[in-house]
Amino acid sequence: MKEIKMFMTASCPHCRRAAEMMDEIYSSRPEYRDIPLRKIDENKEADYASKFDYYYVPTFYVGDEKLHEGIPTKEAIEKVFAAAAER
């Protein structure tokens, strides 16, 4: 199981929607709650966030691999969690 890094900002409506989708996913797949998730607010952790190659938030990395960037869909976030669970 690998850590998921979620790059986001507190003011981003797409990030808030992604968080809602993650809650829905956790309800249907409670085992995904065991996957380590690090939420990185790029405004508060700018030095760390600048080390990663992305432009839009939310962006999801599993390990060092970017798996999703930009407007989220539930299917895209499910794929992120599935990838983190299998590694």
C-alpha positions in Angstrom: 0.0 0.0 0.0 1.4 3.4 -1.0 0.6 6.8 0.3 -1.7 9.1 -1.6 -0.6 12.7 -1.8 -3.5 15.2 -2.5 -2.4 18.6 -3.5 -5.2 21.1 -2.8 -6.1 24.6 -1.5 -8.7 25.4 1.1 -10.5 27.8 -1.3 -10.7 25.4 -4.2 -14.3 24.3 -5.0 -13.0 21.3 -7.0 -10.9 20.2 -4.0 -13.9 20.4 -1.7 -15.9 18.3 -4.2 -13.0 15.8 -4.4 -13.2 15.5 -0.6 -16.9 14.8 -0.8 -16.3 12.1 -3.4 -13.6 10.6 -1.2 -16.2 10.4 1.7 -18.5 8.6 -0.7 -15.8 6.2 -1.7 -14.9 5.5 1.9 -18.5 4.6 2.6 -18.6 2.0 -0.2 -15.0 0.8 0.3 -14.1 1.2 4.0 -10.8 -0.6 3.5 -9.6 2.4 1.6 -9.5 4.3 4.9 -6.4 2.4 5.7 -4.5 3.9 2.8 -2.2 6.7 4.0 -3.5 10.0 2.7 -1.5 13.2 2.9 -3.4 16.4 2.0 -0.9 19.1 1.0 -2.3 22.7 0.9 -0.1 24.3 -1.6 -0.5 27.7 0.0 0.7 26.4 3.4 3.4 24.0 2.1 4.5 25.9 -1.0 8.2 24.7 -0.7 7.2 21.1 -0.6 4.5 21.5 -3.3 6.9 23.2 -5.7 8.9 19.9 -5.9 6.0 18.3 -7.8 5.0 18.7 -11.4 1.4 19.9 -11.5 -0.6 23.0 -12.4 -4.2 22.4 -11.3 -5.7 21.3 -8.0 -6.7 18.9 -6.9 -3.8 16.7 -8.0 -3.3 13.1 -6.7 0.0 11.3 -6.6 0.6 7.7 -5.6 4.2 7.5 -4.6 6.0 9.6 -7.2 3.5 9.0 -10.0 0.8 11.6 -10.8 -2.5 9.8 -11.4 -5.0 12.7 -11.6 -4.9 16.4 -12.0 -7.7 19.0 -12.2 -11.5 18.6 -12.1 -12.2 15.4 -10.2 -14.6 12.6 -11.0 -15.5 9.9 -8.6 -14.2 7.3 -11.1 -10.8 9.1 -11.3 -10.4 9.2 -7.5 -11.5 5.5 -7.2 -8.7 4.7 -9.6 -6.2 6.6 -7.4 -7.3 4.6 -4.4 -7.2 1.3 -6.3 -3.7 2.0 -7.5 -2.5 2.9 -4.0 -4.1 -0.3 -2.6 -2.4 -2.6 -5.1 1.1 -1.3 -4.7 
